[in-house]
Amino acid sequence: MSKGKIEIEREKCKGCHLCVAFCPNQCIQVSKEINSKGYYPAEFKPEEAKEGKDGCSGCCICATMCPDLAIEVYRG
């Protein structure tokens, strides 16, 4: 069951995708749309929890790895 959720600021994200690589539950994906800077930002996949997967645990690894401070983690 999902215990958390994240919000990624599309315009702050430069598309390094470290959050995608380090998310233990694979709740983050690369967007198919570019932001105003020309990068493909990361985006949260909330549908993971609906498919019977663990979903976001609120572990904060993504926010810790983000060099742009573009990720906010919410638990609860």
C-alpha positions as a Python dict, from the first residue, in 0.01 Angstrom:
ca = {
    (1, 'M'): (0, 0, 0),
    (2, 'S'): (121, 346, -87),
    (3, 'K'): (231, 554, 213),
    (4, 'G'): (357, 862, 38),
    (5, 'K'): (349, 1077, -269),
    (6, 'I'): (589, 1315, -434),
    (7, 'E'): (559, 1633, -635),
    (8, 'I'): (824, 1722, -890),
    (9, 'E'): (858, 2081, -1010),
    (10, 'R'): (882, 2033, -1387),
    (11, 'E'): (1057, 2363, -1449),
    (12, 'K'): (1327, 2302, -1187),
    (13, 'C'): (1405, 1951, -1314),
    (14, 'K'): (1696, 1933, -1558),
    (15, 'G'): (1632, 1571, -1649),
    (16, 'C'): (1928, 1399, -1482),
    (17, 'H'): (1690, 1114, -1384),
    (18, 'L'): (1881, 1019, -1070),
    (19, 'C'): (1546, 995, -893),
    (20, 'V'): (1424, 745, -1153),
    (21, 'A'): (1733, 531, -1106),
    (22, 'F'): (1725, 532, -725),
    (23, 'C'): (1351, 495, -652),
    (24, 'P'): (1323, 153, -481),
    (25, 'N'): (959, 109, -587),
    (26, 'Q'): (998, 252, -938),
    (27, 'C'): (736, 520, -886),
    (28, 'I'): (906, 781, -1104),
    (29, 'Q'): (928, 791, -1481),
    (30, 'V'): (1066, 1019, -1751),
    (31, 'S'): (804, 1254, -1893),
    (32, 'K'): (724, 1236, -2263),
    (33, 'E'): (692, 1616, -2275),
    (34, 'I'): (975, 1866, -2246),
    (35, 'N'): (980, 2156, -2002),
    (36, 'S'): (1054, 2519, -2095),
    (37, 'K'): (1429, 2456, -2069),
    (38, 'G'): (1416, 2171, -2321),
    (39, 'Y'): (1461, 1883, -2075),
    (40, 'Y'): (1251, 1572, -2026),
    (41, 'P'): (1172, 1604, -1655),
    (42, 'A'): (1088, 1323, -1418),
    (43, 'E'): (726, 1266, -1314),
    (44, 'F'): (551, 1070, -1040),
    (45, 'K'): (356, 758, -1135),
    (46, 'P'): (65, 744, -885),
    (47, 'E'): (-98, 462, -1084),
    (48, 'E'): (161, 220, -943),
    (49, 'A'): (-40, 181, -622),
    (50, 'K'): (-359, 117, -816),
    (51, 'E'): (-200, -176, -1001),
    (52, 'G'): (-136, -366, -678),
    (53, 'K'): (226, -257, -654),
    (54, 'D'): (378, -110, -340),
    (55, 'G'): (375, 249, -463),
    (56, 'C'): (557, 536, -298),
    (57, 'S'): (678, 457, 53),
    (58, 'G'): (779, 816, 131),
    (59, 'C'): (1143, 710, 179),
    (60, 'C'): (1282, 1045, 45),
    (61, 'I'): (1563, 883, -156),
    (62, 'C'): (1446, 1066, -468),
    (63, 'A'): (1454, 1405, -294),
    (64, 'T'): (1795, 1332, -144),
    (65, 'M'): (1939, 1240, -484),
    (66, 'C'): (1790, 1540, -668),
    (67, 'P'): (2065, 1799, -733),
    (68, 'D'): (1803, 2061, -828),
    (69, 'L'): (1585, 2032, -514),
    (70, 'A'): (1287, 1981, -743),
    (71, 'I'): (1118, 1705, -540),
    (72, 'E'): (888, 1739, -239),
    (73, 'V'): (795, 1420, -51),
    (74, 'Y'): (469, 1386, 142),
    (75, 'R'): (398, 1100, 384),
    (76, 'G'): (70, 989, 520),
}
